[in-house]
């Protein structure tokens, strides 16, 4: 990093002033690693960015041509370093800092100073250093929320990432202007949400954001979930309470390994870590289809087909926030199938669950199997003290443990080479290309995984014996 700063110093002209600002300085004070540096330049900002990019053999990316904000992305062995250059806003650096979001980000240091001994030269007009020491998120002015309403949500993102507290006056301002959160681009809102849900205990911050009425603006679906009072739901505060408690339970399962062996828990944690924010958001809205399907039949509350309705709702939610098609499909699959583990668990405990049914479940759910099992257990845990009995939770925990272990074993087995391919099936049985061939291959895979067959000749023999049965099954489906 020192080499990069030295290059920027060398490329700075005599009539230019350059300051390091914002998060980089905050993270130095917090002794946290930081790979993003923001620079404020008094004049000719694009020219400086281009000269630096040439020296670093990179290109300049225009982020905002109106406000003159430019970016250089530098790929190194240790990771990616991002350098942002912006034209100074206002007559001096103090005016520029006054337009920023929070005191902890409104500090600057002249580039000519040494970042390792900078405290005496640090420009800190809003006492950001003091707020860092007291772990406080404090807005500079109320007007700054109006200038960029994303800051309403960003306050809690910094609170979550840094484990800081949003001070009361700032919280009042956030609640007052909560409706403005509908204005920023949906992609920007998504990025803030992803960072919040990525922290270890996001559920606590979700409660805080919800208290400030921000969540109901971002997710209008919540209003219907909150209206599901005890008259229409089991939890005293309705469906939304259940949803938040399910998220809390999920985080407890991920963060604590007392419910599973250390080895299994490590595998599970590594598996879900690949898309943890998406998984948590999906968990929070796994029952979003219930308000539209609620019915009281013979004195009992029913939500027939709420999984299918919920999968449609989660698709709308994630598409609105510009999640990728792949992410939307994963969430749809989890919501649509979240009742399935409960049905499988019943047969598991009765001893009537066949290997064939087990492998079919794993094949259908694929990489979402572990996510679905955890969601199922977290869902059950949220009913502790409401309708669930401790024995029921214990039994479902046993099921999830054993089924998760079976899935990881299945992953190893299913990664082995296939005994036959579609071409071999068509040639040996004189079948045309089509869906039936896929059904045959799935049948062979199940037999291979269960240990019934071990080579291609055995596979062909088994297919010939069961082809009529496979055809009938294919016709029914």
N, C-alpha and C positions, 0 to 999 in steps of 0.2 A: 504493500500500500504506500509506503514511503517513496518508492520509486515513481509511482503514479503522481503523487502530490508534487514531487520535484519537477516532473515534466510539465505539469500545469503551471507551476511557478515560472519555469523557463519560458513558457509560451505567453505569459501575461505581459501585455504591453505597459509602458510607463504611464500611459493615461488611463489605465484600467485599474479597478479595485475588485478583488475577488475575496469572498468570504465562504468558509465552510459553515453550513447551517443545519439545524434540525436534528433528526434522529441519530446521525453519526456521533454528534457531540453527546447526546443523551446516553447513547450506549457506551461511550468511553467512560462516562461518569458511573454507569452501572456495571462497568467491567464486563460488558457483553460483547461477543463478536458481532461485527457488522460489515456487510459487503456492499451496502448502498450508501453513496455519499451525494449530498445535494450541495451545489455551489450557486451562490448569487453573484452576478457579475454587473458592474456598474454601467458598462456600455459594450457594444459590439460583441454580444454574447455568442452569436452564431459563428463569427470568425474565430473566436477562441476555441469553441467546441470542435470546429473543423481542423484547426491546427493540432489540437490534442489528439483527435482521432487519427490524423495522419501519422503522428509519432507512435501511436499505439497500434497502428495497422488495423484500424476498425473503421466503421462508418457511423455517421451521425443520423439519428432517428428523430424526426420532428414529432413532438408530443402535442404541442399547442403553438401554432404559428402566430396567433393573435397576441398571446401573453409571452411569446418568445421563450418557450421551454423546449430543451433539446436533450437527447439521451445518447450515451455511449454504453454499449454492453461489451464487456471484456471477458472472454473465456480463458480461464487459467486452470492449471492442474488442481488447485485447491478449491475451485468452484467459479461461479459467475460473479463478477463485480459490475455494479451498475453506477454510472456517473451521470447525474442530472444537472444541467446548466440552465439557469433561468435569469432573465433580465430583472434587475432590482426594481421592485414595485415601490414607488414613492421617491421622495427627495434624498433619503438617506437609509442606511441599513436598519435604523430603529423603526422607521415607518414601514419598511418591508416586514420586519418581525411582528409588528402590531397587527398585520393582516393574517397571521398564521392561526392554526387551530387552538393549541393548548400551550400553556407556559413551558412545559417540559420539552416542547419542540421549537420554542421561540428564542433560541440562543444562537450566537454566531461567533466565529473566530476568524480574524484576518488570515488569509492563506499564508502570509509571511511568517506567522507564528508557528512554534513547534507544538504539535498536538499532544506531545507527551508531558509538557509542562505549561499548559495553557490557562490554568485557572485564573491567574492574575490578569490575563488579557481577554478573557471571555466577556463577550457583550451579552448581558443578561438583564434586560430592562424590566422583565416581568417576574423575576425571582424563580425562574425555572429550576435552578440548582436546589433551592430550598424545597420546592415541591417534589423533586426527585428524592431528597432525603426523607421526606414525610410520606412518600409513595402516594402522591395525590394527583389526580387528573383535574385540572382547572382550566376552564375556557378563558381566553384573553378578553373577549367582549361578546356580548349577545349577538351583535351584528354579524360576527364572523360565521355564526350558524346559518344566517340568512344568505350570506354570500356563497356558501357551499354546504347545503343541508346534509351531505354525506357525513359531515363531522358529527351529526347527532348520533349516528351509529358507530362512527370511528372512536368516539369516547369510550365505548364499552369494548371495542376491539383492543385498544391500548390497555384498558383495565384488565382484560382477560390475559393478554400476552405478558404484561409486566407485573400482574398481581397488585395493581394499584387500585385505589378507591376514587370514584367520581365524587367530588365534593358536593354538598347539598345545593349550593346556589347554581352550580352548573347543571345538576339534575333537574332543578326547577325550570331552567331555561330549555332544557331538552324536552321536557314534558309539554311546555308551553308551545313549542314549535314542532311537535312531533309530526304533524300533518305534512310538513315540508319534505319528509323523507321520501315521498312519492315522486319528487322532482328529479333526483339524479338518475343517470343511465342505469338500467337494470344490471348491466355487466359490472358496474362499480359496486352496486349493492351486493351482488353475489360474491365478489371478492372479499368484501368485509365480513360477510356471513361465514364464508369458508374459513377465514382466519379465526373467527370466534369459535366455531364448532371444532376447530382443530386442537384447541387447548384441552388439557387433561380433564378438567372439571367444567365443561362448557355449560352444563345445566344451571349452575348457580347464576351465571351471567345472563342466561336466557330469562330467568325469573326477573332479573333487574331490568332488562330491556323491555320485558312485557309490562312491568309496572309503569314505565314511562310512555306506554301506549304506542311504541314504535312498531311492535310486532303486528298489531292489527292493521296497520297501514301497509306494511310489506306483505303480510299474509291475510287478506280479507276473510279467508276461510275460517280463521280463528273465531270470528264473531259468532258463527253458527255453533262452533264447538263449545264456546263458553255458555251459550244459551241452553245447552243440554244439561239442565239442572238435575238434581236428585230425582225429580219426577220422571225423567227420561234416562237417567244413568245411575250407576252404582256409587260413584264417588260424590261426596258432599258438595264439591264445587263443579261437578259435571265432567264432561268428556275431556276438556282441556286440562284439568287437574290430572286425570289419568295419563294423558299424553306426556305431560311434563315429568310425571313420576316414572313413566316407562323409560324416558331418556336418562333420568337419574339412575335408574336400576341398571341400564345398559352400561353406563360409565363405571358403575361399581363393579360390574362383571369384568370389564376390560382392565380396570386399574388394580383390582385385587385378585389374587390367585388362590384364595382359601377354598373356593368352590370346586377347583380342579387341581390335578397334579401340576407341579411346576413345569414339567416338560410339555404337557398338553396345553397349558395356559400360554406358554411362550409361543407355541405354534399358532394358537388362535389369535393372539395379539399381533403377531407378525402378519397374519393373513388379513385381518381387518384394517391394519394400519395403512394399507395401500390406498384406501378410499374412505378414511374415517369420517371426514366432514359430511360427505354425501350420505353415509350410513346413519349418522346421527340425525340429519335433517329428515331422512326417510322414517326413522324411528319416531320422531316427534309427530309426524303426520301419518303414521301407519293406519290410524282409525278415522282419517278425515272423511271416509265414505259413510260413517254412521249417522250423522245428522239427516242425511237424505233418505235413510232406509229404516229409521226407528219406527217400531210398532209395539203396542202392548197387546199380547195375545194370551187369553186365559190368565190374566193377572201377571204375566211375565214379560219382561222387556226383551224384544227381539230385534236383530239387525240383519235380516236375511239379505245375502248377496252384497254385504257392505265391502267385502274385499275387492270385488270387481268394480264397484262404484268408486272405491278409494283409489284404485289404480288409475282411473280416469282423472281423478282430482289431482293426484301427485304429478301426473304428466303435465297438467295445466300449470301447476305451481312451478315446476322446474323449467319448463319451456319459457314461462314468463320471466324467469331469472337468467335465461340464456345459458342453462347447463347444456352440455353436449348431448347428442342423440344417444350415445352409449350410456352416459350417466342416467338419462331419463329412462332408458330401457331397464337398467339395473333396478332403479327405484320402483318402477311399475311391477316388475317381477316379484320383488320382495313384498310389496303391499298386497298384490293379488294372491300370494301364496302364504301369507303370514299365519293363517289358521291351519295350514296343512300339517305342521309338526305336531300339533295337539292330537290330530286324528291318528297319525303314525305312532305317537307315543302310547295311545290306548292299546293298539295291537302289540306293540313292543312289550308292554307290561303284562299282557295276557299270554305272551309267548307264541302268538300266532303270526308274527311278522316274518315273512319269508325273505331269504337272501335276494330273490328276484325282485320283490317289492322294494327292498332296501336299495339295490343297485339302480332301480328305475327312478327312485327319489333322487339319488345322487346325480344320475344322468340328466334328469329334468332340470334340477336346480344348478348344476355345475358349480362354478366358483362362488355362487351366492349361497351355497349350502350352509357354511359356517355363519354367515351373516343372519340367515333365516333362523337358525337354531338359537343364536344369541337373542335375537328379537323376540322369539317365542318365549324364552325364559324371562327376559326383562318384562315382557307383557304380563306374565303370570305374577312376577314379583311385585308389580305395581298394585296388585289387589290384596297384598298383605294388610290385615287389619280392616279390610272392607268385606270381601267375600271369600278370599282364598284361605285355606287352612294350611298350617305349617307342613303337614304331611304331604299335601298336594305339591307344594313347592319343592320339597325334598325329593319326591318321586320324579318330578320333571327335571330337576337338576341331574339326577342319576341318568335319565334318558339322554339329556343333552351331552353329558360327559361321554357316555359310551358311543353315542351316534357320531359325535365329532371325531372320536378316535377311529371309528370305522371309516369315516370319510377320508381321513388322511391316509389310512391303509389303502382305501379304494384309489386314491390319487396315484399312489405308487404303482399299484397293479395296472391301472388304466393307461399308464404312461408306457407300458411295455408294448412291443410291436404287435400289430393286429395279425391274427392268424390268416385271414383272407381279406381281399378287397372286393369292391363291387364288380370289377371286370371278371374276376375268378368265379364269383357267384353266377353271373349271367352266362358264362361259358359252360360251367358244370351243370347247370340246371336248365339251360336254354331259355332264360328269362329275358324279356325286353327291359331296356332302361326305364326306370320309373320309381314311384314311391315304395313299391313292394320290395325292391332291392334294399332300400334304406331300412325297412322293417326287418328284413332278413339279417342284415349286418348288426342291427341292435340286438336281435335275438342271439346271435353268435357271441356278441360282446358280453352279454349277461351270462351265457354259459361258460365263457372263458374266465370271467372274473370269479364265478362260483366254483371253479375248478373241475367242471364236468368234462371239458375238452382241453387238449394241450397242443394240437397241431392241426394243419389244414385238412388232411383226410378225415379226421374225427369231426371237424366242423361240417364238411360236406355231407357226411353220413347223417349227422344230427339234423341238418337242414332238410334232407330228403324225408326223414321220418316225420318231421313236424311242419312241412311246407303247407299242407292243407289247413292246419291250425293257424299258421301265420297269415294265410290268405283270408281266412274267416275274420281274424282279429283286425286285419287291415281294412276289410270291407265294413266292419262295424264302426271303426274309428273314422 
